[in-house]
């Protein structure tokens, strides 16, 4: 299955009338946050595919437009603290980043541990029902020590590192870390999990 992942910055290739020709093989979209809801709605409507999302630290509680105001992308499926089963894939997500100022969708490291622990019973149920815990873990922030940065605002999350090691999803998609250099690492293998920075967009062949 071809998956389109997006985060952090709008991309002209996607927000374009030619999106259908360029991404006609994509069957599923995932947003890792910090994107306008109208942008995600455009992706959903033009490709006519499901989109699973978590919010980033720059997302708005409510987005205002000349049409209807919205608190989420219409047609998108919020997977914060939830697991979803879609066409053979098990997905789960946690929104937000480390709290470095006042605002929504930010958490302390301790609060992120509680977020992850709230997912654990659902992952155990997945193991019983499907024979595995999780295929794709979706977050905004990266796991601690992988793709994160030295400044506090872009620090990775320790609980995400633990979840990847214990429950071993095939992929962990995240955003939050902007990519400005060609030599910047955007994919890393953490034991059994491929951790992917989805800044802008990535097209993944999940098999």
C-alpha atoms as one frame of an Amber mdcrd trajectory, in Angstrom:
protein
   0.000   0.000   0.000   1.298   3.442  -0.939   1.029   5.944   1.927   1.446
   9.727   1.689   2.711  11.327   4.892   2.719  15.096   5.416   3.709  17.554
   8.147   4.849  21.066   9.062   4.965  22.827   5.697   2.599  23.081   2.748
   4.010  21.631  -0.472   3.049  23.009  -3.876   3.117  19.534  -5.434   0.241
  18.589  -3.119  -1.707  21.845  -3.014  -2.051  21.798  -6.779  -4.648  20.836
  -9.420  -2.163  18.170 -10.558  -2.246  16.301  -7.244  -4.279  13.425  -8.719
  -1.770  12.772 -11.472   1.211  12.932  -9.107  -0.245  10.824  -6.301  -2.788
   8.602  -8.049  -1.199   5.455  -6.554  -1.629   6.622  -2.937  -4.294   4.783
  -0.928  -3.867   6.355   2.525  -2.701   9.720   3.900  -1.225  10.500   7.315
  -0.619  13.955   8.789   1.894  14.413  11.597   0.678  17.911  12.418   1.346
  21.639  11.993  -0.615  21.921   8.763  -3.734  24.008   8.033  -6.942  22.033
   8.190  -7.985  23.373   4.771  -4.778  21.920   3.278  -5.588  18.486   4.664
  -9.180  18.770   3.431  -7.872  19.533  -0.046  -5.736  16.395   0.053  -8.681
  14.262   1.214 -11.112  15.604  -1.368  -8.752  15.572  -4.345  -7.342  12.092
  -3.768 -10.574  10.673  -2.297  -8.669   8.675   0.312  -8.835   8.441   4.120
  -6.539  10.655   6.186  -5.435   9.882   9.735  -3.915  12.756  11.709  -2.475
  14.062  14.943  -2.094  17.741  15.785   1.195  19.567  16.170   2.193  22.280
  18.609   1.414  25.009  16.052  -2.033  23.718  15.150  -4.982  25.899  16.051
  -7.771  24.895  18.395 -10.094  26.476  15.841  -9.228  27.507  12.301 -11.118
  30.472  10.866 -11.880  30.869   7.182 -14.329  32.590   4.862 -16.301  29.332
   4.845 -17.068  27.352   7.983 -14.799  27.522  11.005 -13.317  24.146  11.934
 -11.547  22.466  14.832 -10.291  19.593  12.678 -10.012  18.746   8.989 -13.408
  17.635   7.675 -13.234  13.967   6.792  -9.985  13.382   8.700  -9.695  10.773
  11.464  -8.029  11.965  14.683  -5.905   9.139  16.146  -4.589  10.952  19.237
  -4.647   8.325  22.028  -6.557   5.960  19.741  -5.838   2.919  17.638  -7.472
   2.375  14.263  -7.582  -0.680  12.013  -7.693   0.166   8.308  -7.434  -2.373
   5.503  -5.038  -4.579   7.425  -3.027  -1.763   9.032  -3.057  -0.909  12.742
  -2.397   2.773  13.474  -2.076   4.720  16.721  -1.064   8.285  17.509  -0.070
  10.907  20.060  -0.318  14.615  19.283   1.888  17.545  20.242   5.417  18.355
  21.341   7.289  19.125  24.533   5.786  22.104  26.380   8.107  25.075  25.899
   5.526  27.874  26.226   1.859  28.339  27.049  -0.471  26.944  24.409  -2.448
  23.904  23.246  -1.071  20.550  22.107   2.067  20.720  24.247   2.990  18.374
  27.083   5.720  17.755  29.624   7.744  14.558  29.384   5.677  13.183  32.287
   2.402  14.021  30.549   3.660  12.296  27.396   4.358   9.169  29.472   0.735
   9.253  30.631  -0.438   9.678  27.017   1.547   6.626  25.961   0.365   4.571
  28.949  -3.229   5.329  27.940  -2.522   3.624  24.617  -1.089   0.463  26.174
  -4.401  -1.363  26.910  -5.510  -0.782  23.322  -2.221  -2.125  21.989  -2.591
  -5.239  24.128  -6.090  -5.770  22.731  -4.630  -5.451  19.216  -2.188  -8.221
  20.055  -5.069 -10.521  20.998  -7.262  -9.583  18.004  -4.679  -9.236  15.242
  -1.573 -11.019  16.504   0.495  -7.826  16.746   0.392  -4.574  18.673   0.857
  -1.889  16.051   2.007  -1.273  12.480   2.272   2.531  12.298   2.860   4.931
  15.192   2.036   8.561  14.307   3.303  11.476  16.402   4.214  15.104  15.909
   7.407  15.104  17.982  10.164  12.536  17.386  11.346   9.953  19.903  14.073
  11.117  22.289  17.511  11.000  20.702  16.295  10.292  17.145  16.074  13.203
  14.701  15.526  15.632  17.597  17.595  18.750  18.236  19.563  20.368  21.032
  17.116  23.192  21.811  14.403  22.422  24.342  11.475  23.125  21.994  12.620
  20.389  19.601  13.540  17.814  22.205  12.293  14.306  21.467   9.910  12.345
  23.693  11.265   9.608  25.949   7.936   7.746  26.084   7.885   7.409  22.287
  11.292   5.765  22.356   9.995   3.280  24.927   6.855   2.498  22.921   8.870
   1.813  19.763  11.205  -0.544  21.615   8.458  -2.437  23.452   5.650  -2.624
  20.880   7.814  -2.575  17.744   5.683  -0.855  15.083   7.042  -1.242  11.573
   6.998   2.546  11.069   7.023   5.581  13.333   6.129   8.728  11.387   6.772
  12.112  13.014   7.109  15.783  12.099   8.207  18.835  14.144  11.854  18.729
  13.010  12.332  20.974   9.989  14.745  19.817   7.317  17.071  22.497   5.918
  20.139  20.498   4.833  20.622  17.724   2.293  22.736  15.751   4.756  20.179
  15.902   7.572  19.114  12.424   8.691  15.394  11.844   8.152  15.188   8.043
   8.432  16.612   5.883  11.209  16.160   2.243  12.157  15.364   1.787  15.856
  15.580  -1.961  16.415  12.520  -3.149  14.416  11.037   0.302  13.754  11.770
   2.603  10.820  11.524   6.150  12.212  10.709   8.657   9.457  10.675  12.461
   9.619   7.797  13.444   7.334   8.680  17.157   7.036   6.959  18.361   3.852
   5.885  14.988   2.536   7.079  11.431   2.081   5.630   8.640  -0.044   6.060
   5.238   1.588   5.420   1.801   0.125   4.093  -0.205   3.072   4.361  -3.928
   2.430
